[in-house]
């Protein structure tokens, strides 16, 4: 009888240890696999985000009358101080001293202001 109890105990102990080792191995494998996937996704999303940002910045710069080169917007400089434009980082537009963008974007803004004035009369 003592032999049956000790062999049953050994079997239970073997099953428990095996379950812990296998479970721990699977857990370690899953976490290392997840970390690898996160690292790959982070490196693959850095370039497209920068590219998308540059595309938007280029579009906004050119729509407001500027030229975009080497990841920077160059706003037009006119001979009169009132007509000079500065780059507004928060919007990405070249704006004049009144806060109105230049180029096509500015023309649209001016037309909208004129329509609003006519509507209010």
C-alpha positions in Angstrom: 0.0 0.0 0.0 2.8 2.4 0.8 4.3 1.8 -2.6 1.0 2.7 -4.4 0.8 5.9 -2.3 4.3 7.0 -3.1 4.0 6.1 -6.8 0.7 8.0 -7.1 2.4 11.0 -5.3 5.3 10.8 -7.8 3.0 10.8 -10.7 1.0 13.8 -9.4 4.3 15.7 -8.7 5.6 14.8 -12.2 2.3 16.0 -13.8 2.4 19.3 -11.8 6.1 20.0 -12.6 5.6 19.2 -16.3 2.5 21.5 -16.5 4.5 24.3 -14.9 7.4 23.9 -17.2 5.3 23.6 -20.4 3.0 26.5 -19.3 6.0 28.7 -18.4 7.6 27.9 -21.8 4.5 28.8 -23.7 4.0 32.0 -21.7 7.7 33.0 -22.4 7.3 32.1 -26.1 4.1 34.2 -26.4 5.6 37.3 -24.7 8.7 37.2 -26.8 6.6 36.8 -29.9 4.5 39.8 -29.0 7.5 41.9 -28.2 9.0 41.0 -31.6 5.8 41.9 -33.4 5.5 45.2 -31.6 9.1 46.1 -32.4 8.5 45.3 -36.1 5.3 47.3 -36.3 6.9 50.3 -34.6 9.8 50.4 -37.0 7.4 49.9 -40.0 5.1 52.8 -38.9 7.8 55.4 -38.3 8.6 56.0 -42.0 5.0 56.2 -43.3 4.0 58.7 -40.5 6.9 61.0 -41.4 6.0 60.6 -45.1 2.4 61.4 -44.5 3.3 64.4 -42.4 5.6 65.7 -45.1 2.9 65.2 -47.7 0.4 67.3 -45.6 3.0 69.9 -44.8 3.9 70.2 -48.5 0.3 70.5 -49.6 -0.6 73.2 -47.0 2.6 75.1 -47.8 2.0 75.1 -51.6 -1.7 75.9 -51.2 -0.8 79.0 -49.2 1.7 80.2 -51.8 4.9 78.8 -50.4 7.4 76.4 -51.8 8.3 73.2 -50.0 11.8 71.7 -50.2 14.1 69.7 -47.9 11.2 69.3 -45.4 10.8 73.1 -44.9 8.2 75.6 -46.2 9.6 78.8 -47.7 7.0 81.5 -47.7 7.0 84.2 -50.4 8.6 87.6 -49.5 7.1 90.6 -51.2 8.7 94.0 -51.5 6.2 95.6 -49.2 6.3 94.7 -45.5 2.5 94.3 -45.4 2.6 91.6 -48.1 5.3 89.4 -46.5 4.2 86.0 -45.3 5.4 84.0 -42.4 5.1 80.3 -41.8 2.5 79.3 -39.2 3.6 75.9 -37.7 0.3 75.1 -36.1 -1.6 75.3 -39.4 1.2 74.7 -41.9 0.2 77.7 -44.0 2.1 80.8 -45.1 0.0 83.6 -43.5 0.1 87.4 -43.8 0.0 89.9 -40.9 -3.8 89.6 -40.8 -3.6 85.8 -40.4 -4.9 85.1 -43.9 -3.0 82.4 -45.9 -1.5 83.2 -49.2 -2.0 81.4 -52.5 -5.2 79.5 -53.4 -6.0 79.0 -49.7 -5.9 82.8 -49.1 -8.0 83.5 -52.2 -10.7 81.1 -50.9 -10.6 82.6 -47.4 -11.0 86.1 -48.9 -13.9 85.1 -51.0 -15.6 83.5 -47.9 -15.1 86.7 -46.0 -16.6 88.8 -48.8 -19.6 86.4 -48.9 -20.0 86.7 -45.1 -19.9 90.5 -45.3 -22.5 90.5 -48.1 -24.7 88.1 -46.2 -24.6 90.4 -43.1 -25.7 93.5 -45.0 
